[in-house]
Amino acid sequence: MTTVEQFRADYLATLPDDHPHHSATFDAWGFGDSPEMMDELGALVLNGPKRATASIVIEYEAEGEPIPPVGDISIILDGQENPLCIIETTEITIAPLNSVDTQFAWDEGEGDRTVAWWLDAHRRFFQRTCEANGWAFADDMDTVFERFRVIYPPENADE
């Protein structure tokens, strides 16, 4: 399988020499908290319909990581940490978890794509995350609502 470094190089080779991504930092990560979830959600990103994700602000704070800005570039990995695709962040909104709207639940592309399904799945996921880290879970905890587009490989890229 292609390494993360080779995948990045292959992507950059498709761009003009003066493209800003040549000097961009690329993070490599997978969606979820298990290899199985990384496989499942990674496939939804690569092949659609997943074009959004959510995370809790406290995770970024605890890890000393900045919230991804619009324009952030990430290499998405499967459960074996093989690169699947490259995404670019197109929108960031910070709001309470329970403020998720119908369009965001649909754009996240998981389950039946309803707000009810989304809230149930994310409550369980974030409760698990909070419990593992000794944090208090709350329905109104600050959440990063992120939208993105696939930019590589070309056959999977959004227009």
C-alpha positions as CSV (number, residue, x, y, z in Angstrom):
1,M,0.0,0.0,0.0
2,T,1.1,3.6,-0.6
3,T,2.7,5.4,2.3
4,V,1.3,8.7,3.6
5,E,4.4,10.4,2.3
6,Q,4.0,8.9,-1.2
7,F,0.3,9.7,-1.2
8,R,1.0,13.3,-0.4
9,A,3.7,13.4,-3.1
10,D,1.4,11.9,-5.7
11,Y,-1.2,14.5,-4.9
12,L,1.3,17.4,-5.1
13,A,2.5,16.1,-8.4
14,T,-1.0,16.8,-9.9
15,L,-0.7,20.5,-8.9
16,P,1.0,23.4,-10.6
17,D,4.4,24.3,-9.0
18,D,3.0,27.5,-7.5
19,H,0.0,25.9,-5.8
20,P,-0.2,26.8,-2.1
21,H,-0.6,23.1,-1.1
22,H,3.1,22.6,-1.9
23,S,3.9,24.5,1.3
24,A,0.9,23.3,3.4
25,T,1.1,21.0,6.4
26,F,-0.8,17.8,6.0
27,D,-2.1,15.9,9.0
28,A,-2.9,12.2,8.6
29,W,-5.7,10.7,10.7
30,G,-8.7,8.5,10.6
31,F,-12.3,9.1,11.6
32,G,-13.5,7.3,14.8
33,D,-11.9,5.5,17.6
34,S,-11.3,2.0,16.2
35,P,-9.9,0.4,13.1
36,E,-13.4,-0.7,12.1
37,M,-14.8,2.8,12.5
38,M,-11.9,4.2,10.5
39,D,-12.6,1.8,7.7
40,E,-16.4,2.5,7.7
41,L,-16.2,6.2,8.0
42,G,-13.2,6.5,5.7
43,A,-15.2,4.7,3.0
44,L,-18.1,7.1,3.4
45,V,-15.6,10.0,2.9
46,L,-13.9,8.5,-0.1
47,N,-17.0,7.4,-1.9
48,G,-19.5,9.8,-0.4
49,P,-21.8,10.9,1.1
50,K,-19.8,11.9,4.2
51,R,-18.8,15.6,3.8
52,A,-19.0,16.7,7.4
53,T,-17.7,15.7,10.9
54,A,-18.0,16.8,14.4
55,S,-15.6,16.8,17.4
56,I,-15.7,18.2,20.9
57,V,-13.7,21.3,21.6
58,I,-12.3,19.9,24.9
59,E,-10.3,17.3,22.9
60,Y,-8.5,20.0,21.0
61,E,-7.9,21.9,24.3
62,A,-6.6,18.8,26.1
63,E,-4.2,17.9,23.3
64,G,-3.0,21.5,22.8
65,E,-4.1,21.4,19.2
66,P,-5.7,24.2,17.3
67,I,-9.2,23.8,15.9
68,P,-8.7,23.2,12.2
69,P,-9.1,26.4,10.1
70,V,-10.9,26.7,6.8
71,G,-8.4,25.5,4.2
72,D,-6.9,22.8,6.5
73,I,-5.6,19.8,4.5
74,S,-5.8,16.2,5.9
75,I,-4.9,12.8,4.6
76,I,-7.7,10.4,5.7
77,L,-6.5,6.9,6.8
78,D,-8.3,3.6,6.9
79,G,-8.2,1.3,9.9
80,Q,-4.7,0.0,8.9
81,E,-3.5,3.5,8.6
82,N,-3.3,3.4,4.8
83,P,-4.1,6.7,3.0
84,L,-7.6,6.8,1.4
85,C,-8.0,10.4,0.3
86,I,-7.2,14.0,1.0
87,I,-9.8,16.4,2.3
88,E,-9.9,20.2,2.6
89,T,-11.9,21.9,5.4
90,T,-14.4,24.3,3.9
91,E,-16.4,25.4,7.0
92,I,-16.0,25.5,10.8
93,T,-18.7,26.3,13.3
94,I,-18.5,26.0,17.0
95,A,-21.8,25.5,18.7
96,P,-23.5,23.3,21.4
97,L,-23.7,19.6,20.5
98,N,-27.5,19.6,20.7
99,S,-27.7,22.5,18.2
100,V,-27.0,20.2,15.2
101,D,-29.3,21.0,12.4
102,T,-31.0,18.8,9.7
103,Q,-28.5,19.8,6.9
104,F,-25.4,19.0,9.0
105,A,-26.8,15.6,10.1
106,W,-27.5,14.9,6.4
107,D,-24.0,16.1,5.3
108,E,-22.3,13.9,7.8
109,G,-23.6,11.0,5.8
110,E,-23.9,8.4,8.5
111,G,-26.8,6.2,9.6
112,D,-30.2,7.3,8.3
113,R,-28.8,10.9,8.1
114,T,-31.5,12.4,10.5
115,V,-30.9,14.7,13.5
116,A,-32.3,12.0,15.8
117,W,-29.8,9.3,14.6
118,W,-26.9,11.8,14.5
119,L,-27.6,13.0,18.1
120,D,-27.9,9.4,19.4
121,A,-24.7,8.3,17.7
122,H,-22.7,11.3,18.7
123,R,-23.9,11.4,22.3
124,R,-22.7,7.8,22.6
125,F,-19.4,8.5,20.9
126,F,-18.6,11.7,22.9
127,Q,-19.8,10.1,26.2
128,R,-17.3,7.3,25.6
129,T,-14.6,9.9,24.8
130,C,-15.4,12.0,27.9
131,E,-15.5,8.9,30.2
132,A,-12.1,7.7,28.9
133,N,-10.6,11.1,29.7
134,G,-12.3,11.9,32.9
135,W,-14.3,14.8,31.4
136,A,-17.9,15.7,32.1
137,F,-20.3,15.1,29.1
138,A,-23.1,17.6,28.5
139,D,-25.6,17.9,25.7
140,D,-24.6,21.5,25.3
141,M,-20.8,21.0,25.2
142,D,-18.9,23.1,22.6
143,T,-18.7,21.1,19.4
144,V,-16.7,21.7,16.3
145,F,-19.0,21.2,13.3
146,E,-16.7,20.8,10.3
147,R,-17.5,20.6,6.6
148,F,-15.0,19.4,4.0
149,R,-14.5,18.4,0.4
150,V,-12.5,15.6,-1.1
151,I,-9.7,16.9,-3.2
152,Y,-7.7,13.7,-4.0
153,P,-7.7,11.2,-5.6
154,P,-9.2,12.9,-8.7
155,E,-11.8,10.2,-9.4
156,N,-13.3,10.8,-5.9
157,A,-12.7,14.6,-5.8
158,D,-15.7,17.0,-5.3
159,E,-16.1,19.6,-8.0
